[in-house]
């Protein structure tokens, strides 16, 4: 699923949005965006708000979270930024 | 705290940050809402798949609905708890707020 999200959003870069090239800006965004939500997830998982089926995940966990769940907080904010910048790039194109 | 309360709090925090802290005012931009509409569509697909297959399970005591997923109803939309929509909105707004703010700051510094 995560691979699918990347497969759908990484090509949006070709619209000229420049997200992947932004380096520090992207790195900081992912760090600041993902960290609080990752902490929320750590808390919620420990408190039992939700749980993960061990049979349907890779089976590797860090601090109680499946590896995929941690990867989620990198992949999804990236997909969100790519989507937003693609929308802006397309709209700029229509404006011309 | 329940997931419901945390999710509502997350949305509130993201909204206040956008409007008053970072002052990015994404909530007033149509590009944000268009992008969010796309994001939420894919969220319903992917999250529906994850929760419908019970790869993720929720404690009924911490969400509005029951712990058994159903397609629509009992606090579920496409199998996922409505709280997940709040979580996703908060994540989108928070992420884009910081992305936008960092870009504006970079641009300001480049002009100096």
N, CA and C atoms of all chains as a GROMACS GRO file, in nm:
protein
  624
    1UNK      N    1   0.082  -0.119   0.000
    1UNK     CA    2   0.000   0.000   0.000
    1UNK      C    3   0.087   0.125   0.000
    2UNK      N    4   0.191   0.122   0.085
    2UNK     CA    5   0.283   0.236   0.091
    2UNK      C    6   0.357   0.252  -0.041
    3UNK      N    7   0.400   0.137  -0.096
    3UNK     CA    8   0.469   0.140  -0.225
    3UNK      C    9   0.376   0.198  -0.331
    4UNK      N   10   0.248   0.161  -0.325
    4UNK     CA   11   0.149   0.213  -0.419
    4UNK      C   12   0.134   0.364  -0.408
    5UNK      N   13   0.132   0.414  -0.285
    5UNK     CA   14   0.120   0.560  -0.264
    5UNK      C   15   0.238   0.632  -0.327
    6UNK      N   16   0.358   0.576  -0.308
    6UNK     CA   17   0.476   0.638  -0.368
    6UNK      C   18   0.470   0.629  -0.520
    7UNK      N   19   0.427   0.513  -0.570
    7UNK     CA   20   0.419   0.493  -0.714
    7UNK      C   21   0.323   0.592  -0.778
    8UNK      N   22   0.218   0.630  -0.704
    8UNK     CA   23   0.120   0.724  -0.760
    8UNK      C   24   0.165   0.869  -0.747
    9UNK      N   25   0.241   0.901  -0.644
    9UNK     CA   26   0.272   1.042  -0.620
    9UNK      C   27   0.411   1.084  -0.670
   10UNK      N   28   0.509   0.996  -0.668
   10UNK     CA   29   0.642   1.035  -0.716
   10UNK      C   30   0.640   1.085  -0.861
   11UNK      N   31   0.563   1.022  -0.950
   11UNK     CA   32   0.558   1.072  -1.088
   11UNK      C   33   0.505   1.216  -1.099
   12UNK      N   34   0.432   1.264  -0.999
   12UNK     CA   35   0.378   1.399  -1.003
   12UNK      C   36   0.490   1.502  -1.010
   13UNK      N   37   0.609   1.462  -0.966
   13UNK     CA   38   0.725   1.550  -0.972
   13UNK      C   39   0.751   1.599  -1.112
   14UNK      N   40   0.712   1.520  -1.212
   14UNK     CA   41   0.737   1.555  -1.351
   14UNK      C   42   0.657   1.677  -1.394
   15UNK      N   43   0.558   1.716  -1.311
   15UNK     CA   44   0.483   1.836  -1.342
   15UNK      C   45   0.566   1.960  -1.312
   16UNK      N   46   0.687   1.938  -1.262
   16UNK     CA   47   0.778   2.049  -1.239
   16UNK      C   48   0.764   2.112  -1.103
   17UNK      N   49   0.712   2.036  -1.006
   17UNK     CA   50   0.685   2.094  -0.875
   17UNK      C   51   0.813   2.115  -0.794
   18UNK      N   52   0.916   2.034  -0.816
   18UNK     CA   53   1.042   2.056  -0.746
   18UNK      C   54   1.045   2.014  -0.600
   19UNK      N   55   0.957   1.923  -0.563
   19UNK     CA   56   0.949   1.882  -0.422
   19UNK      C   57   1.073   1.804  -0.381
   20UNK      N   58   1.109   1.702  -0.461
   20UNK     CA   59   1.220   1.615  -0.424
   20UNK      C   60   1.351   1.690  -0.424
   21UNK      N   61   1.361   1.793  -0.507
   21UNK     CA   62   1.485   1.871  -0.516
   21UNK      C   63   1.499   1.970  -0.401
   22UNK      N   64   1.393   1.989  -0.324
   22UNK     CA   65   1.397   2.093  -0.221
   22UNK      C   66   1.480   2.055  -0.101
   23UNK      N   67   1.522   1.929  -0.094
   23UNK     CA   68   1.619   1.886   0.007
   23UNK      C   69   1.582   1.918   0.150
   24UNK      N   70   1.645   2.024   0.204
   24UNK     CA   71   1.630   2.058   0.346
   24UNK      C   72   1.485   2.090   0.382
   25UNK      N   73   1.419   2.164   0.290
   25UNK     CA   74   1.280   2.202   0.317
   25UNK      C   75   1.194   2.078   0.332
   26UNK      N   76   1.214   1.981   0.242
   26UNK     CA   77   1.137   1.857   0.248
   26UNK      C   78   1.172   1.776   0.371
   27UNK      N   79   1.302   1.765   0.396
   27UNK     CA   80   1.347   1.688   0.512
   27UNK      C   81   1.292   1.743   0.642
   28UNK      N   82   1.297   1.874   0.658
   28UNK     CA   83   1.244   1.937   0.780
   28UNK      C   84   1.094   1.919   0.790
   29UNK      N   85   1.026   1.935   0.677
   29UNK     CA   86   0.881   1.918   0.676
   29UNK      C   87   0.844   1.778   0.724
   30UNK      N   88   0.908   1.677   0.666
   30UNK     CA   89   0.875   1.540   0.702
   30UNK      C   90   0.905   1.514   0.850
   31UNK      N   91   1.013   1.575   0.898
   31UNK     CA   92   1.049   1.556   1.038
   31UNK      C   93   0.948   1.623   1.131
   32UNK      N   94   0.917   1.749   1.103
   32UNK     CA   95   0.825   1.823   1.189
   32UNK      C   96   0.682   1.771   1.175
   33UNK      N   97   0.646   1.730   1.055
   33UNK     CA   98   0.509   1.682   1.032
   33UNK      C   99   0.490   1.543   1.091
   34UNK      N  100   0.584   1.455   1.062
   34UNK     CA  101   0.566   1.316   1.101
   34UNK      C  102   0.583   1.289   1.249
   35UNK      N  103   0.675   1.360   1.313
   35UNK     CA  104   0.710   1.327   1.452
   35UNK      C  105   0.593   1.335   1.550
   36UNK      N  106   0.516   1.444   1.555
   36UNK     CA  107   0.404   1.446   1.652
   36UNK      C  108   0.303   1.334   1.627
   37UNK      N  109   0.277   1.305   1.500
   37UNK     CA  110   0.179   1.201   1.468
   37UNK      C  111   0.235   1.063   1.500
   38UNK      N  112   0.365   1.047   1.484
   38UNK     CA  113   0.429   0.921   1.522
   38UNK      C  114   0.418   0.902   1.673
   39UNK      N  115   0.441   1.012   1.747
   39UNK     CA  116   0.428   1.006   1.894
   39UNK      C  117   0.285   0.972   1.933
   40UNK      N  118   0.190   1.031   1.863
   40UNK     CA  119   0.048   1.001   1.887
   40UNK      C  120   0.025   0.852   1.866
   41UNK      N  121   0.081   0.799   1.758
   41UNK     CA  122   0.065   0.658   1.725
   41UNK      C  123   0.127   0.570   1.832
   42UNK      N  124   0.246   0.606   1.880
   42UNK     CA  125   0.312   0.529   1.985
   42UNK      C  126   0.224   0.524   2.110
   43UNK      N  127   0.168   0.640   2.146
   43UNK     CA  128   0.080   0.647   2.263
   43UNK      C  129  -0.045   0.564   2.242
   44UNK      N  130  -0.111   0.586   2.127
   44UNK     CA  131  -0.239   0.520   2.101
   44UNK      C  132  -0.224   0.368   2.094
   45UNK      N  133  -0.114   0.322   2.034
   45UNK     CA  134  -0.091   0.178   2.023
   45UNK      C  135  -0.068   0.119   2.162
   46UNK      N  136   0.013   0.190   2.243
   46UNK     CA  137   0.040   0.143   2.379
   46UNK      C  138  -0.086   0.145   2.465
   47UNK      N  139  -0.172   0.246   2.441
   47UNK     CA  140  -0.296   0.259   2.520
   47UNK      C  141  -0.405   0.166   2.467
   48UNK      N  142  -0.381   0.102   2.354
   48UNK     CA  143  -0.479   0.008   2.300
   48UNK      C  144  -0.589   0.069   2.215
   49UNK      N  145  -0.570   0.195   2.168
   49UNK     CA  146  -0.672   0.255   2.082
   49UNK      C  147  -0.687   0.172   1.955
   50UNK      N  148  -0.574   0.125   1.906
   50UNK     CA  149  -0.576   0.038   1.788
   50UNK      C  150  -0.466  -0.066   1.798
   51UNK      N  151  -0.475  -0.167   1.714
   51UNK     CA  152  -0.375  -0.274   1.714
   51UNK      C  153  -0.355  -0.324   1.571
   52UNK      N  154  -0.244  -0.393   1.551
   52UNK     CA  155  -0.208  -0.438   1.417
   52UNK      C  156  -0.204  -0.590   1.410
   53UNK      N  157  -0.255  -0.642   1.301
   53UNK     CA  158  -0.259  -0.786   1.283
   53UNK      C  159  -0.120  -0.837   1.244
   54UNK      N  160  -0.057  -0.914   1.331
   54UNK     CA  161   0.079  -0.961   1.307
   54UNK      C  162   0.089  -1.048   1.182
   55UNK      N  163  -0.024  -1.117   1.149
   55UNK     CA  164  -0.021  -1.206   1.032
   55UNK      C  165  -0.018  -1.131   0.901
   56UNK      N  166  -0.064  -1.004   0.902
   56UNK     CA  167  -0.072  -0.930   0.776
   56UNK      C  168   0.032  -0.819   0.767
   57UNK      N  169   0.127  -0.817   0.861
   57UNK     CA  170   0.235  -0.720   0.853
   57UNK      C  171   0.368  -0.794   0.847
   58UNK      N  172   0.475  -0.719   0.820
   58UNK     CA  173   0.605  -0.783   0.802
   58UNK      C  174   0.652  -0.857   0.928
   59UNK      N  175   0.603  -0.812   1.044
   59UNK     CA  176   0.641  -0.878   1.168
   59UNK      C  177   0.758  -0.814   1.238
   60UNK      N  178   0.813  -0.707   1.180
   60UNK     CA  179   0.922  -0.634   1.246
   60UNK      C  180   0.862  -0.512   1.313
   61UNK      N  181   0.886  -0.497   1.443
   61UNK     CA  182   0.832  -0.383   1.516
   61UNK      C  183   0.942  -0.303   1.582
   62UNK      N  184   0.918  -0.173   1.593
   62UNK     CA  185   1.009  -0.085   1.666
   62UNK      C  186   0.925  -0.009   1.766
   63UNK      N  187   0.959  -0.020   1.894
   63UNK     CA  188   0.883   0.048   2.000
   63UNK      C  189   0.735   0.014   1.993
   64UNK      N  190   0.704  -0.108   1.955
   64UNK     CA  191   0.565  -0.150   1.953
   64UNK      C  192   0.491  -0.121   1.824
   65UNK      N  193   0.554  -0.047   1.733
   65UNK     CA  194   0.489  -0.017   1.607
   65UNK      C  195   0.549  -0.099   1.494
   66UNK      N  196   0.464  -0.156   1.406
   66UNK     CA  197   0.518  -0.226   1.290
   66UNK      C  198   0.601  -0.129   1.206
   67UNK      N  199   0.701  -0.184   1.140
   67UNK     CA  200   0.788  -0.102   1.054
   67UNK      C  201   0.707  -0.024   0.952
   68UNK      N  202   0.603  -0.089   0.900
   68UNK     CA  203   0.519  -0.025   0.798
   68UNK      C  204   0.450   0.100   0.854
   69UNK      N  205   0.412   0.094   0.981
   69UNK     CA  206   0.343   0.206   1.043
   69UNK      C  207   0.438   0.324   1.056
   70UNK      N  208   0.562   0.298   1.090
   70UNK     CA  209   0.662   0.404   1.101
   70UNK      C  210   0.688   0.463   0.963
   71UNK      N  211   0.699   0.375   0.863
   71UNK     CA  212   0.721   0.420   0.725
   71UNK      C  213   0.604   0.506   0.677
   72UNK      N  214   0.485   0.476   0.725
   72UNK     CA  215   0.365   0.554   0.693
   72UNK      C  216   0.388   0.703   0.717
   73UNK      N  217   0.454   0.739   0.826
   73UNK     CA  218   0.471   0.880   0.863
   73UNK      C  219   0.580   0.951   0.783
   74UNK      N  220   0.646   0.876   0.697
   74UNK     CA  221   0.739   0.938   0.602
   74UNK      C  222   0.671   0.943   0.464
   75UNK      N  223   0.613   0.830   0.426
   75UNK     CA  224   0.552   0.818   0.293
   75UNK      C  225   0.430   0.908   0.276
   76UNK      N  226   0.339   0.909   0.374
   76UNK     CA  227   0.215   0.982   0.358
   76UNK      C  228   0.236   1.134   0.358
   77UNK      N  229   0.312   1.193   0.451
   77UNK     CA  230   0.337   1.337   0.438
   77UNK      C  231   0.405   1.371   0.305
   78UNK      N  232   0.494   1.284   0.257
   78UNK     CA  233   0.559   1.308   0.128
   78UNK      C  234   0.454   1.308   0.017
   79UNK      N  235   0.364   1.210   0.019
   79UNK     CA  236   0.258   1.201  -0.081
   79UNK      C  237   0.167   1.324  -0.076
   80UNK      N  238   0.141   1.372   0.045
   80UNK     CA  239   0.057   1.490   0.062
   80UNK      C  240   0.124   1.613   0.000
   81UNK      N  241   0.252   1.632   0.027
   81UNK     CA  242   0.324   1.747  -0.029
   81UNK      C  243   0.331   1.737  -0.181
   82UNK      N  244   0.362   1.617  -0.232
   82UNK     CA  245   0.369   1.598  -0.377
   82UNK      C  246   0.234   1.628  -0.441
   83UNK      N  247   0.126   1.584  -0.379
   83UNK     CA  248  -0.008   1.607  -0.433
   83UNK      C  249  -0.040   1.756  -0.434
   84UNK      N  250  -0.010   1.824  -0.324
   84UNK     CA  251  -0.040   1.966  -0.312
   84UNK      C  252   0.038   2.047  -0.415
   85UNK      N  253   0.167   2.019  -0.427
   85UNK     CA  254   0.249   2.093  -0.523
   85UNK      C  255   0.210   2.061  -0.667
   86UNK      N  256   0.162   1.940  -0.691
   86UNK     CA  257   0.116   1.904  -0.826
   86UNK      C  258  -0.009   1.983  -0.860
   87UNK      N  259  -0.100   1.997  -0.764
   87UNK     CA  260  -0.221   2.076  -0.785
   87UNK      C  261  -0.182   2.220  -0.817
   88UNK      N  262  -0.088   2.276  -0.742
   88UNK     CA  263  -0.047   2.415  -0.764
   88UNK      C  264   0.020   2.430  -0.901
   89UNK      N  265   0.103   2.332  -0.938
   89UNK     CA  266   0.172   2.338  -1.066
   89UNK      C  267   0.073   2.333  -1.182
   90UNK      N  268  -0.025   2.246  -1.172
   90UNK     CA  269  -0.126   2.234  -1.277
   90UNK      C  270  -0.208   2.362  -1.288
   91UNK      N  271  -0.243   2.419  -1.175
   91UNK     CA  272  -0.324   2.541  -1.175
   91UNK      C  273  -0.244   2.659  -1.230
   92UNK      N  274  -0.115   2.662  -1.204
   92UNK     CA  275  -0.030   2.766  -1.261
   92UNK      C  276  -0.028   2.751  -1.413
   93UNK      N  277  -0.025   2.626  -1.458
   93UNK     CA  278  -0.022   2.597  -1.600
   93UNK      C  279  -0.149   2.646  -1.668
   94UNK      N  280  -0.264   2.625  -1.604
   94UNK     CA  281  -0.392   2.667  -1.659
   94UNK      C  282  -0.401   2.819  -1.665
   95UNK      N  283  -0.331   2.885  -1.571
   95UNK     CA  284  -0.337   3.029  -1.564
   95UNK      C  285  -0.268   3.097  -1.681
   96UNK      N  286  -0.175   3.021  -1.742
   96UNK     CA  287  -0.098   3.082  -1.854
   96UNK      C  288  -0.172   3.095  -1.982
   97UNK      N  289  -0.753   0.948   2.743
   97UNK     CA  290  -0.822   1.014   2.631
   97UNK      C  291  -0.861   0.912   2.527
   98UNK      N  292  -0.970   0.936   2.463
   98UNK     CA  293  -1.014   0.846   2.356
   98UNK      C  294  -0.954   0.892   2.224
   99UNK      N  295  -0.962   0.803   2.126
   99UNK     CA  296  -0.914   0.840   1.992
   99UNK      C  297  -0.998   0.956   1.939
  100UNK      N  298  -1.128   0.952   1.970
  100UNK     CA  299  -1.218   1.058   1.926
  100UNK      C  300  -1.170   1.194   1.976
  101UNK      N  301  -1.136   1.199   2.106
  101UNK     CA  302  -1.091   1.325   2.165
  101UNK      C  303  -0.957   1.369   2.106
  102UNK      N  304  -0.864   1.276   2.092
  102UNK     CA  305  -0.733   1.309   2.036
  102UNK      C  306  -0.744   1.357   1.893
  103UNK      N  307  -0.832   1.292   1.816
  103UNK     CA  308  -0.850   1.330   1.676
  103UNK      C  309  -0.907   1.471   1.664
  104UNK      N  310  -1.006   1.501   1.746
  104UNK     CA  311  -1.065   1.636   1.745
  104UNK      C  312  -0.961   1.739   1.789
  105UNK      N  313  -0.882   1.702   1.890
  105UNK     CA  314  -0.776   1.790   1.938
  105UNK      C  315  -0.670   1.812   1.832
  106UNK      N  316  -0.638   1.708   1.757
  106UNK     CA  317  -0.539   1.719   1.650
  106UNK      C  318  -0.585   1.815   1.542
  107UNK      N  319  -0.712   1.805   1.504
  107UNK     CA  320  -0.767   1.896   1.404
  107UNK      C  321  -0.761   2.040   1.454
  108UNK      N  322  -0.800   2.059   1.579
  108UNK     CA  323  -0.800   2.193   1.638
  108UNK      C  324  -0.658   2.251   1.640
  109UNK      N  325  -0.561   2.170   1.681
  109UNK     CA  326  -0.422   2.215   1.684
  109UNK      C  327  -0.373   2.253   1.545
  110UNK      N  328  -0.405   2.171   1.446
  110UNK     CA  329  -0.360   2.199   1.310
  110UNK      C  330  -0.425   2.327   1.257
  111UNK      N  331  -0.554   2.345   1.286
  111UNK     CA  332  -0.625   2.465   1.240
  111UNK      C  333  -0.567   2.591   1.306
  112UNK      N  334  -0.547   2.585   1.437
  112UNK     CA  335  -0.492   2.700   1.508
  112UNK      C  336  -0.351   2.733   1.459
  113UNK      N  337  -0.272   2.629   1.433
  113UNK     CA  338  -0.136   2.649   1.383
  113UNK      C  339  -0.139   2.716   1.247
  114UNK      N  340  -0.228   2.669   1.158
  114UNK     CA  341  -0.238   2.726   1.024
  114UNK      C  342  -0.282   2.872   1.028
  115UNK      N  343  -0.381   2.901   1.113
  115UNK     CA  344  -0.438   3.034   1.114
  115UNK      C  345  -0.360   3.135   1.197
  116UNK      N  346  -0.306   3.091   1.313
  116UNK     CA  347  -0.250   3.187   1.407
  116UNK      C  348  -0.102   3.171   1.438
  117UNK      N  349  -0.048   3.050   1.425
  117UNK     CA  350   0.093   3.030   1.461
  117UNK      C  351   0.180   3.051   1.337
  118UNK      N  352   0.162   2.966   1.237
  118UNK     CA  353   0.239   2.980   1.114
  118UNK      C  354   0.179   3.086   1.022
  119UNK      N  355   0.051   3.106   1.040
  119UNK     CA  356  -0.025   3.203   0.960
  119UNK      C  357  -0.015   3.174   0.811
  120UNK      N  358  -0.009   3.048   0.776
  120UNK     CA  359  -0.001   3.007   0.637
  120UNK      C  360  -0.138   3.018   0.569
  121UNK      N  361  -0.246   3.014   0.648
  121UNK     CA  362  -0.383   3.032   0.600
  121UNK      C  363  -0.417   2.941   0.482
  122UNK      N  364  -0.374   2.817   0.495
  122UNK     CA  365  -0.404   2.720   0.389
  122UNK      C  366  -0.553   2.694   0.380
  123UNK      N  367  -0.622   2.704   0.493
  123UNK     CA  368  -0.766   2.678   0.495
  123UNK      C  369  -0.842   2.771   0.402
  124UNK      N  370  -0.780   2.884   0.366
  124UNK     CA  371  -0.845   2.978   0.276
  124UNK      C  372  -0.804   2.961   0.132
  125UNK      N  373  -0.717   2.863   0.106
  125UNK     CA  374  -0.666   2.844  -0.031
  125UNK      C  375  -0.735   2.726  -0.099
  126UNK      N  376  -0.783   2.751  -0.220
  126UNK     CA  377  -0.851   2.643  -0.291
  126UNK      C  378  -0.755   2.530  -0.328
  127UNK      N  379  -0.627   2.562  -0.349
  127UNK     CA  380  -0.530   2.456  -0.379
  127UNK      C  381  -0.522   2.356  -0.266
  128UNK      N  382  -0.530   2.404  -0.143
  128UNK     CA  383  -0.527   2.312  -0.028
  128UNK      C  384  -0.647   2.219  -0.033
  129UNK      N  385  -0.767   2.276  -0.056
  129UNK     CA  386  -0.888   2.194  -0.053
  129UNK      C  387  -0.895   2.097  -0.169
  130UNK      N  388  -0.843   2.140  -0.287
  130UNK     CA  389  -0.839   2.048  -0.401
  130UNK      C  390  -0.744   1.933  -0.369
  131UNK      N  391  -0.625   1.966  -0.318
  131UNK     CA  392  -0.528   1.863  -0.282
  131UNK      C  393  -0.584   1.771  -0.173
  132UNK      N  394  -0.652   1.831  -0.074
  132UNK     CA  395  -0.707   1.749   0.034
  132UNK      C  396  -0.815   1.656  -0.019
  133UNK      N  397  -0.895   1.702  -0.113
  133UNK     CA  398  -1.000   1.618  -0.171
  133UNK      C  399  -0.938   1.495  -0.237
  134UNK      N  400  -0.826   1.517  -0.307
  134UNK     CA  401  -0.755   1.404  -0.369
  134UNK      C  402  -0.700   1.312  -0.262
  135UNK      N  403  -0.637   1.369  -0.162
  135UNK     CA  404  -0.578   1.290  -0.054
  135UNK      C  405  -0.685   1.208   0.018
  136UNK      N  406  -0.800   1.270   0.048
  136UNK     CA  407  -0.903   1.199   0.124
  136UNK      C  408  -0.964   1.086   0.041
  137UNK      N  409  -0.972   1.106  -0.090
  137UNK     CA  410  -1.022   1.000  -0.177
  137UNK      C  411  -0.931   0.877  -0.166
  138UNK      N  412  -0.802   0.899  -0.177
  138UNK     CA  413  -0.709   0.787  -0.166
  138UNK      C  414  -0.702   0.732  -0.024
  139UNK      N  415  -0.725   0.820   0.074
  139UNK     CA  416  -0.728   0.772   0.212
  139UNK      C  417  -0.843   0.674   0.231
  140UNK      N  418  -0.960   0.708   0.175
  140UNK     CA  419  -1.076   0.619   0.188
  140UNK      C  420  -1.047   0.484   0.123
  141UNK      N  421  -0.978   0.485   0.010
  141UNK     CA  422  -0.945   0.360  -0.058
  141UNK      C  423  -0.846   0.277   0.023
  142UNK      N  424  -0.733   0.338   0.057
  142UNK     CA  425  -0.626   0.264   0.124
  142UNK      C  426  -0.661   0.230   0.268
  143UNK      N  427  -0.718   0.326   0.340
  143UNK     CA  428  -0.754   0.300   0.479
  143UNK      C  429  -0.870   0.202   0.487
  144UNK      N  430  -0.958   0.210   0.390
  144UNK     CA  431  -1.069   0.115   0.384
  144UNK      C  432  -1.017  -0.026   0.367
  145UNK      N  433  -0.916  -0.038   0.283
  145UNK     CA  434  -0.854  -0.170   0.261
  145UNK      C  435  -0.787  -0.220   0.388
  146UNK      N  436  -0.711  -0.134   0.454
  146UNK     CA  437  -0.641  -0.173   0.577
  146UNK      C  438  -0.737  -0.211   0.688
  147UNK      N  439  -0.844  -0.133   0.704
  147UNK     CA  440  -0.935  -0.159   0.815
  147UNK      C  441  -1.037  -0.266   0.780
  148UNK      N  442  -1.075  -0.273   0.652
  148UNK     CA  443  -1.170  -0.376   0.610
  148UNK      C  444  -1.109  -0.515   0.625
  149UNK      N  445  -0.980  -0.525   0.596
  149UNK     CA  446  -0.909  -0.653   0.611
  149UNK      C  447  -0.861  -0.675   0.754
  150UNK      N  448  -0.891  -0.577   0.838
  150UNK     CA  449  -0.851  -0.583   0.980
  150UNK      C  450  -0.701  -0.599   0.999
  151UNK      N  451  -0.625  -0.534   0.911
  151UNK     CA  452  -0.481  -0.525   0.932
  151UNK      C  453  -0.460  -0.433   1.053
  152UNK      N  454  -0.550  -0.334   1.063
  152UNK     CA  455  -0.556  -0.248   1.182
  152UNK      C  456  -0.693  -0.269   1.245
  153UNK      N  457  -0.694  -0.288   1.376
  153UNK     CA  458  -0.819  -0.302   1.450
  153UNK      C  459  -0.828  -0.192   1.555
  154UNK      N  460  -0.949  -0.147   1.582
  154UNK     CA  461  -0.968  -0.037   1.677
  154UNK      C  462  -1.046  -0.085   1.800
  155UNK      N  463  -1.012  -0.030   1.913
  155UNK     CA  464  -1.082  -0.062   2.037
  155UNK      C  465  -1.214   0.014   2.039
  156UNK      N  466  -1.324  -0.058   2.045
  156UNK     CA  467  -1.457   0.003   2.041
  156UNK      C  468  -1.480   0.106   2.150
  157UNK      N  469  -1.409   0.093   2.261
  157UNK     CA  470  -1.427   0.187   2.372
  157UNK      C  471  -1.363   0.322   2.349
  158UNK      N  472  -1.281   0.331   2.244
  158UNK     CA  473  -1.207   0.454   2.224
  158UNK      C  474  -1.249   0.530   2.098
  159UNK      N  475  -1.341   0.469   2.022
  159UNK     CA  476  -1.394   0.537   1.904
  159UNK      C  477  -1.546   0.546   1.916
  160UNK      N  478  -1.608   0.624   1.826
  160UNK     CA  479  -1.753   0.641   1.830
  160UNK      C  480  -1.825   0.511   1.801
  161UNK      N  481  -1.768   0.434   1.708
  161UNK     CA  482  -1.833   0.310   1.668
  161UNK      C  483  -1.782   0.190   1.747
  162UNK      N  484  -1.824   0.075   1.699
  162UNK     CA  485  -1.788  -0.051   1.761
  162UNK      C  486  -1.654  -0.099   1.700
  163UNK      N  487  -1.594  -0.203   1.759
  163UNK     CA  488  -1.464  -0.248   1.708
  163UNK      C  489  -1.477  -0.330   1.580
  164UNK      N  490  -1.598  -0.376   1.548
  164UNK     CA  491  -1.614  -0.454   1.425
  164UNK      C  492  -1.639  -0.360   1.307
  165UNK      N  493  -1.555  -0.368   1.204
  165UNK     CA  494  -1.571  -0.275   1.093
  165UNK      C  495  -1.689  -0.310   1.004
  166UNK      N  496  -1.762  -0.210   0.961
  166UNK     CA  497  -1.863  -0.229   0.858
  166UNK      C  498  -1.843  -0.120   0.755
  167UNK      N  499  -1.894  -0.139   0.635
  167UNK     CA  500  -1.864  -0.049   0.525
  167UNK      C  501  -1.908   0.095   0.555
  168UNK      N  502  -2.031   0.110   0.600
  168UNK     CA  503  -2.085   0.243   0.630
  168UNK      C  504  -2.175   0.233   0.752
  169UNK      N  505  -2.162   0.331   0.840
  169UNK     CA  506  -2.249   0.331   0.958
  169UNK      C  507  -2.172   0.291   1.083
  170UNK      N  508  -2.232   0.312   1.197
  170UNK     CA  509  -2.169   0.282   1.326
  170UNK      C  510  -2.032   0.348   1.334
  171UNK      N  511  -2.027   0.477   1.297
  171UNK     CA  512  -1.903   0.554   1.308
  171UNK      C  513  -1.797   0.515   1.206
  172UNK      N  514  -1.837   0.441   1.102
  172UNK     CA  515  -1.740   0.397   1.000
  172UNK      C  516  -1.777   0.450   0.863
  173UNK      N  517  -1.674   0.488   0.788
  173UNK     CA  518  -1.693   0.525   0.649
  173UNK      C  519  -1.592   0.443   0.570
  174UNK      N  520  -1.640   0.362   0.477
  174UNK     CA  521  -1.554   0.267   0.404
  174UNK      C  522  -1.466   0.192   0.504
  175UNK      N  523  -1.532   0.134   0.601
  175UNK     CA  524  -1.471   0.048   0.704
  175UNK      C  525  -1.389   0.122   0.810
  176UNK      N  526  -1.336   0.241   0.776
  176UNK     CA  527  -1.247   0.307   0.872
  176UNK      C  528  -1.325   0.396   0.969
  177UNK      N  529  -1.279   0.407   1.094
  177UNK     CA  530  -1.346   0.495   1.188
  177UNK      C  531  -1.341   0.640   1.140
  178UNK      N  532  -1.446   0.715   1.167
  178UNK     CA  533  -1.448   0.855   1.123
  178UNK      C  534  -1.332   0.932   1.184
  179UNK      N  535  -1.286   0.887   1.300
  179UNK     CA  536  -1.172   0.952   1.365
  179UNK      C  537  -1.049   0.952   1.273
  180UNK      N  538  -1.037   0.849   1.189
  180UNK     CA  539  -0.924   0.843   1.096
  180UNK      C  540  -0.930   0.957   0.995
  181UNK      N  541  -1.051   1.001   0.962
  181UNK     CA  542  -1.064   1.114   0.870
  181UNK      C  543  -1.015   1.242   0.937
  182UNK      N  544  -1.046   1.255   1.066
  182UNK     CA  545  -0.997   1.371   1.141
  182UNK      C  546  -0.846   1.366   1.151
  183UNK      N  547  -0.792   1.249   1.183
  183UNK     CA  548  -0.648   1.227   1.192
  183UNK      C  549  -0.582   1.267   1.060
  184UNK      N  550  -0.639   1.220   0.950
  184UNK     CA  551  -0.583   1.248   0.818
  184UNK      C  552  -0.588   1.395   0.782
  185UNK      N  553  -0.699   1.460   0.817
  185UNK     CA  554  -0.711   1.603   0.790
  185UNK      C  555  -0.607   1.680   0.869
  186UNK      N  556  -0.592   1.645   0.996
  186UNK     CA  557  -0.493   1.711   1.081
  186UNK      C  558  -0.353   1.690   1.025
  187UNK      N  559  -0.323   1.569   0.982
  187UNK     CA  560  -0.190   1.538   0.927
  187UNK      C  561  -0.166   1.618   0.800
  188UNK      N  562  -0.264   1.626   0.712
  188UNK     CA  563  -0.250   1.699   0.585
  188UNK      C  564  -0.228   1.848   0.611
  189UNK      N  565  -0.312   1.907   0.694
  189UNK     CA  566  -0.304   2.050   0.721
  189UNK      C  567  -0.173   2.085   0.794
  190UNK      N  568  -0.136   2.005   0.892
  190UNK     CA  569  -0.012   2.025   0.967
  190UNK      C  570   0.110   2.013   0.876
  191UNK      N  571   0.114   1.908   0.794
  191UNK     CA  572   0.226   1.886   0.702
  191UNK      C  573   0.240   2.002   0.604
  192UNK      N  574   0.129   2.037   0.538
  192UNK     CA  575   0.135   2.143   0.438
  192UNK      C  576   0.160   2.280   0.500
  193UNK      N  577   0.117   2.299   0.622
  193UNK     CA  578   0.144   2.425   0.692
  193UNK      C  579   0.293   2.445   0.708
  194UNK      N  580   0.360   2.342   0.759
  194UNK     CA  581   0.504   2.351   0.779
  194UNK      C  582   0.578   2.360   0.647
  195UNK      N  583   0.535   2.285   0.549
  195UNK     CA  584   0.596   2.287   0.416
  195UNK      C  585   0.589   2.430   0.359
  196UNK      N  586   0.471   2.490   0.369
  196UNK     CA  587   0.450   2.623   0.315
  196UNK      C  588   0.531   2.726   0.392
  197UNK      N  589   0.529   2.716   0.524
  197UNK     CA  590   0.599   2.812   0.608
  197UNK      C  591   0.749   2.807   0.582
  198UNK      N  592   0.804   2.685   0.571
  198UNK     CA  593   0.947   2.670   0.543
  198UNK      C  594   0.981   2.728   0.407
  199UNK      N  595   0.893   2.713   0.309
  199UNK     CA  596   0.918   2.767   0.176
  199UNK      C  597   0.917   2.919   0.177
  200UNK      N  598   0.822   2.976   0.250
  200UNK     CA  599   0.812   3.122   0.260
  200UNK      C  600   0.933   3.178   0.332
  201UNK      N  601   0.979   3.108   0.434
  201UNK     CA  602   1.096   3.153   0.511
  201UNK      C  603   1.221   3.150   0.424
  202UNK      N  604   1.232   3.043   0.344
  202UNK     CA  605   1.344   3.029   0.251
  202UNK      C  606   1.344   3.144   0.152
  203UNK      N  607   1.227   3.176   0.100
  203UNK     CA  608   1.214   3.282   0.001
  203UNK      C  609   1.249   3.418   0.061
  204UNK      N  610   1.205   3.438   0.186
  204UNK     CA  611   1.234   3.564   0.256
  204UNK      C  612   1.384   3.580   0.273
  205UNK      N  613   1.450   3.471   0.312
  205UNK     CA  614   1.595   3.478   0.337
  205UNK      C  615   1.671   3.499   0.207
  206UNK      N  616   1.618   3.444   0.097
  206UNK     CA  617   1.685   3.459  -0.031
  206UNK      C  618   1.682   3.604  -0.077
  207UNK      N  619   1.578   3.676  -0.032
  207UNK     CA  620   1.564   3.816  -0.073
  207UNK      C  621   1.654   3.908   0.009
  208UNK      N  622   1.699   3.859   0.125
  208UNK     CA  623   1.779   3.947   0.213
  208UNK      C  624   1.923   3.957   0.169
   0.00000   0.00000   0.00000
